Amino acid sequence: MNTIILAGGKSSRMGENKALLTIGEMRVIDRLVDEYSTISHQIILITNQPEVYDDLRVTIKSDVKEFRGQGPLAGIYTGLKEATTATSLIIACDMPFASSAMGGWLEAELVQGDYDAVIPSEDGQLHPLFGAYNRRILPVVRNCLVEKKRRVTDLLSQLHMKIVEKQDAPKDLQEIWNDSFWNMNTKEDYRLALEIDRRIRGDKHEL
């Protein structure tokens, strides 16, 4: 399995690069790389600012020139094109608590059911930017981009996809479900992320 991390750069709502924000004395991007290095054959970082991540020991790629600047779907296409395995996890860099145990379970569901994608849902909201995907969907992704259908939901509507919800997961994953799919977009979200991190670390100390 490959893990593809989408790091889009400066966020208009956050005002800075979310991947470089520090939570628990680590940058978000370092947290994700550290979390997924043990279960990934390769980690691929998709960014149009590769020079920012020179210190990371991962495969760094910019969006393919043909689709550069066309959003997350272009990142998914570039990542899957670079992937060396049939299955990959796609993770956005604004999800600092994306658990590798959760990612491993999503990928297992993908393989077991031979799906094109396995996408989690939380309170009715899909999270396609923390999902498991089969590399065989590359032509479908490309076709969406060529036809200017740039929303990830445009892609999902064409896939043999399984949607998983909290109750579908093993009990230990249900306990971390909300944190795993929590994403930050604003300064207030970042403040909440620091609180979540303190809570999680406090819970671990109590065990």
Contacts in CASP RR format, 6 or more apart in sequence:
PFRMAT RR
TARGET T0000
AUTHOR 0000-0000-0000
METHOD contacts of the structure
MODEL  1
MNTIILAGGKSSRMGENKALLTIGEMRVIDRLVDEYSTISHQIILITNQP
EVYDDLRVTIKSDVKEFRGQGPLAGIYTGLKEATTATSLIIACDMPFASS
AMGGWLEAELVQGDYDAVIPSEDGQLHPLFGAYNRRILPVVRNCLVEKKR
RVTDLLSQLHMKIVEKQDAPKDLQEIWNDSFWNMNTKEDYRLALEIDRRI
RGDKHEL
1 39 0 8 1.000
1 40 0 8 1.000
1 41 0 8 1.000
1 85 0 8 1.000
1 87 0 8 1.000
1 88 0 8 1.000
1 89 0 8 1.000
1 104 0 8 1.000
1 107 0 8 1.000
2 40 0 8 1.000
2 41 0 8 1.000
2 42 0 8 1.000
2 43 0 8 1.000
2 44 0 8 1.000
2 79 0 8 1.000
2 83 0 8 1.000
2 84 0 8 1.000
2 85 0 8 1.000
2 87 0 8 1.000
2 88 0 8 1.000
2 89 0 8 1.000
3 36 0 8 1.000
3 39 0 8 1.000
3 40 0 8 1.000
3 42 0 8 1.000
3 43 0 8 1.000
3 44 0 8 1.000
3 88 0 8 1.000
3 89 0 8 1.000
3 91 0 8 1.000
4 43 0 8 1.000
4 44 0 8 1.000
4 46 0 8 1.000
4 75 0 8 1.000
4 76 0 8 1.000
4 79 0 8 1.000
4 80 0 8 1.000
4 82 0 8 1.000
4 83 0 8 1.000
4 88 0 8 1.000
4 89 0 8 1.000
4 90 0 8 1.000
4 91 0 8 1.000
5 29 0 8 1.000
5 32 0 8 1.000
5 33 0 8 1.000
5 36 0 8 1.000
5 43 0 8 1.000
5 44 0 8 1.000
5 45 0 8 1.000
5 46 0 8 1.000
5 58 0 8 1.000
5 91 0 8 1.000
5 92 0 8 1.000
5 93 0 8 1.000
6 46 0 8 1.000
6 72 0 8 1.000
6 75 0 8 1.000
6 76 0 8 1.000
6 90 0 8 1.000
6 91 0 8 1.000
6 92 0 8 1.000
6 93 0 8 1.000
6 129 0 8 1.000
7 17 0 8 1.000
7 19 0 8 1.000
7 29 0 8 1.000
7 45 0 8 1.000
7 46 0 8 1.000
7 47 0 8 1.000
7 49 0 8 1.000
7 53 0 8 1.000
7 93 0 8 1.000
8 17 0 8 1.000
8 19 0 8 1.000
8 46 0 8 1.000
8 47 0 8 1.000
8 48 0 8 1.000
8 49 0 8 1.000
8 93 0 8 1.000
9 17 0 8 1.000
9 18 0 8 1.000
9 19 0 8 1.000
9 47 0 8 1.000
9 48 0 8 1.000
9 49 0 8 1.000
9 52 0 8 1.000
10 16 0 8 1.000
10 17 0 8 1.000
11 17 0 8 1.000
11 18 0 8 1.000
11 94 0 8 1.000
11 185 0 8 1.000
13 185 0 8 1.000
13 186 0 8 1.000
14 21 0 8 1.000
14 184 0 8 1.000
14 185 0 8 1.000
14 186 0 8 1.000
14 187 0 8 1.000
14 189 0 8 1.000
14 190 0 8 1.000
17 49 0 8 1.000
17 52 0 8 1.000
18 28 0 8 1.000
18 93 0 8 1.000
18 94 0 8 1.000
18 184 0 8 1.000
18 185 0 8 1.000
19 27 0 8 1.000
19 28 0 8 1.000
19 29 0 8 1.000
19 47 0 8 1.000
19 93 0 8 1.000
19 94 0 8 1.000
20 27 0 8 1.000
20 28 0 8 1.000
20 29 0 8 1.000
20 52 0 8 1.000
21 27 0 8 1.000
21 28 0 8 1.000
21 184 0 8 1.000
21 190 0 8 1.000
21 193 0 8 1.000
22 28 0 8 1.000
23 31 0 8 1.000
23 96 0 8 1.000
23 193 0 8 1.000
23 194 0 8 1.000
23 197 0 8 1.000
24 194 0 8 1.000
24 197 0 8 1.000
24 201 0 8 1.000
26 34 0 8 1.000
28 93 0 8 1.000
28 94 0 8 1.000
28 96 0 8 1.000
29 45 0 8 1.000
29 53 0 8 1.000
29 56 0 8 1.000
29 93 0 8 1.000
30 56 0 8 1.000
31 96 0 8 1.000
32 91 0 8 1.000
32 93 0 8 1.000
32 95 0 8 1.000
32 96 0 8 1.000
32 98 0 8 1.000
33 43 0 8 1.000
33 45 0 8 1.000
33 56 0 8 1.000
33 58 0 8 1.000
35 98 0 8 1.000
35 99 0 8 1.000
35 100 0 8 1.000
36 43 0 8 1.000
36 89 0 8 1.000
36 91 0 8 1.000
36 100 0 8 1.000
37 43 0 8 1.000
38 100 0 8 1.000
39 100 0 8 1.000
39 103 0 8 1.000
39 104 0 8 1.000
40 89 0 8 1.000
41 84 0 8 1.000
41 85 0 8 1.000
42 58 0 8 1.000
42 59 0 8 1.000
42 83 0 8 1.000
42 84 0 8 1.000
42 85 0 8 1.000
43 58 0 8 1.000
43 59 0 8 1.000
44 58 0 8 1.000
44 59 0 8 1.000
44 60 0 8 1.000
44 61 0 8 1.000
44 79 0 8 1.000
44 82 0 8 1.000
44 83 0 8 1.000
44 88 0 8 1.000
45 53 0 8 1.000
45 56 0 8 1.000
45 58 0 8 1.000
45 59 0 8 1.000
45 60 0 8 1.000
45 61 0 8 1.000
46 61 0 8 1.000
46 62 0 8 1.000
46 63 0 8 1.000
46 75 0 8 1.000
46 78 0 8 1.000
46 79 0 8 1.000
47 53 0 8 1.000
47 60 0 8 1.000
47 61 0 8 1.000
47 62 0 8 1.000
48 62 0 8 1.000
48 63 0 8 1.000
48 68 0 8 1.000
48 69 0 8 1.000
50 60 0 8 1.000
50 61 0 8 1.000
50 62 0 8 1.000
53 60 0 8 1.000
59 82 0 8 1.000
61 78 0 8 1.000
61 79 0 8 1.000
61 82 0 8 1.000
62 68 0 8 1.000
62 78 0 8 1.000
63 69 0 8 1.000
63 70 0 8 1.000
63 71 0 8 1.000
63 74 0 8 1.000
63 75 0 8 1.000
63 77 0 8 1.000
63 78 0 8 1.000
64 74 0 8 1.000
64 77 0 8 1.000
64 78 0 8 1.000
64 81 0 8 1.000
66 145 0 8 1.000
67 73 0 8 1.000
67 74 0 8 1.000
67 75 0 8 1.000
67 77 0 8 1.000
67 78 0 8 1.000
67 145 0 8 1.000
68 74 0 8 1.000
70 145 0 8 1.000
70 150 0 8 1.000
71 150 0 8 1.000
72 92 0 8 1.000
72 129 0 8 1.000
72 152 0 8 1.000
73 141 0 8 1.000
73 144 0 8 1.000
73 145 0 8 1.000
73 150 0 8 1.000
73 151 0 8 1.000
73 152 0 8 1.000
73 154 0 8 1.000
73 155 0 8 1.000
74 145 0 8 1.000
74 150 0 8 1.000
76 90 0 8 1.000
76 133 0 8 1.000
76 141 0 8 1.000
76 152 0 8 1.000
76 155 0 8 1.000
77 138 0 8 1.000
77 141 0 8 1.000
77 142 0 8 1.000
77 145 0 8 1.000
79 88 0 8 1.000
80 88 0 8 1.000
80 133 0 8 1.000
80 135 0 8 1.000
80 137 0 8 1.000
80 138 0 8 1.000
80 141 0 8 1.000
81 138 0 8 1.000
83 135 0 8 1.000
85 135 0 8 1.000
86 134 0 8 1.000
86 135 0 8 1.000
86 136 0 8 1.000
87 107 0 8 1.000
87 110 0 8 1.000
87 111 0 8 1.000
87 132 0 8 1.000
87 133 0 8 1.000
87 134 0 8 1.000
87 135 0 8 1.000
88 132 0 8 1.000
88 133 0 8 1.000
88 135 0 8 1.000
89 103 0 8 1.000
89 104 0 8 1.000
89 106 0 8 1.000
89 107 0 8 1.000
89 130 0 8 1.000
89 131 0 8 1.000
89 132 0 8 1.000
89 133 0 8 1.000
90 128 0 8 1.000
90 129 0 8 1.000
90 130 0 8 1.000
90 131 0 8 1.000
90 132 0 8 1.000
90 133 0 8 1.000
91 98 0 8 1.000
91 129 0 8 1.000
91 130 0 8 1.000
91 131 0 8 1.000
92 129 0 8 1.000
92 130 0 8 1.000
92 183 0 8 1.000
94 183 0 8 1.000
94 184 0 8 1.000
94 185 0 8 1.000
95 129 0 8 1.000
95 130 0 8 1.000
95 180 0 8 1.000
95 181 0 8 1.000
95 182 0 8 1.000
95 183 0 8 1.000
96 184 0 8 1.000
96 193 0 8 1.000
96 197 0 8 1.000
97 176 0 8 1.000
97 179 0 8 1.000
97 180 0 8 1.000
97 182 0 8 1.000
97 193 0 8 1.000
97 196 0 8 1.000
97 197 0 8 1.000
97 200 0 8 1.000
98 130 0 8 1.000
98 180 0 8 1.000
98 181 0 8 1.000
99 173 0 8 1.000
99 176 0 8 1.000
99 179 0 8 1.000
99 180 0 8 1.000
101 172 0 8 1.000
101 173 0 8 1.000
101 176 0 8 1.000
102 120 0 8 1.000
102 130 0 8 1.000
102 169 0 8 1.000
102 173 0 8 1.000
102 176 0 8 1.000
102 177 0 8 1.000
102 180 0 8 1.000
103 130 0 8 1.000
103 131 0 8 1.000
103 132 0 8 1.000
104 132 0 8 1.000
105 169 0 8 1.000
105 170 0 8 1.000
105 173 0 8 1.000
106 118 0 8 1.000
106 120 0 8 1.000
106 130 0 8 1.000
106 131 0 8 1.000
106 132 0 8 1.000
106 164 0 8 1.000
107 118 0 8 1.000
107 132 0 8 1.000
109 115 0 8 1.000
109 118 0 8 1.000
109 132 0 8 1.000
109 162 0 8 1.000
109 164 0 8 1.000
110 117 0 8 1.000
110 118 0 8 1.000
110 132 0 8 1.000
110 133 0 8 1.000
110 134 0 8 1.000
110 162 0 8 1.000
113 162 0 8 1.000
115 134 0 8 1.000
115 159 0 8 1.000
115 160 0 8 1.000
115 161 0 8 1.000
115 162 0 8 1.000
116 133 0 8 1.000
116 134 0 8 1.000
116 136 0 8 1.000
116 137 0 8 1.000
116 140 0 8 1.000
116 159 0 8 1.000
116 160 0 8 1.000
116 161 0 8 1.000
117 128 0 8 1.000
117 131 0 8 1.000
117 132 0 8 1.000
117 133 0 8 1.000
117 134 0 8 1.000
117 137 0 8 1.000
117 156 0 8 1.000
117 159 0 8 1.000
117 160 0 8 1.000
117 161 0 8 1.000
117 162 0 8 1.000
118 131 0 8 1.000
118 132 0 8 1.000
118 161 0 8 1.000
118 162 0 8 1.000
118 163 0 8 1.000
118 164 0 8 1.000
119 126 0 8 1.000
119 127 0 8 1.000
119 128 0 8 1.000
119 131 0 8 1.000
119 156 0 8 1.000
119 161 0 8 1.000
119 162 0 8 1.000
119 163 0 8 1.000
119 164 0 8 1.000
120 126 0 8 1.000
120 127 0 8 1.000
120 130 0 8 1.000
120 131 0 8 1.000
120 163 0 8 1.000
120 164 0 8 1.000
120 165 0 8 1.000
120 181 0 8 1.000
121 127 0 8 1.000
121 163 0 8 1.000
121 164 0 8 1.000
121 165 0 8 1.000
122 165 0 8 1.000
122 166 0 8 1.000
122 177 0 8 1.000
122 178 0 8 1.000
122 181 0 8 1.000
126 153 0 8 1.000
126 156 0 8 1.000
126 163 0 8 1.000
127 181 0 8 1.000
128 152 0 8 1.000
128 153 0 8 1.000
128 155 0 8 1.000
128 156 0 8 1.000
129 152 0 8 1.000
129 183 0 8 1.000
130 180 0 8 1.000
130 181 0 8 1.000
137 155 0 8 1.000
137 159 0 8 1.000
140 155 0 8 1.000
140 158 0 8 1.000
140 159 0 8 1.000
141 155 0 8 1.000
144 150 0 8 1.000
144 154 0 8 1.000
144 155 0 8 1.000
144 158 0 8 1.000
149 155 0 8 1.000
166 174 0 8 1.000
166 177 0 8 1.000
167 174 0 8 1.000
169 177 0 8 1.000
173 180 0 8 1.000
179 196 0 8 1.000
179 200 0 8 1.000
182 193 0 8 1.000
182 196 0 8 1.000
183 189 0 8 1.000
184 190 0 8 1.000
184 192 0 8 1.000
184 193 0 8 1.000
END
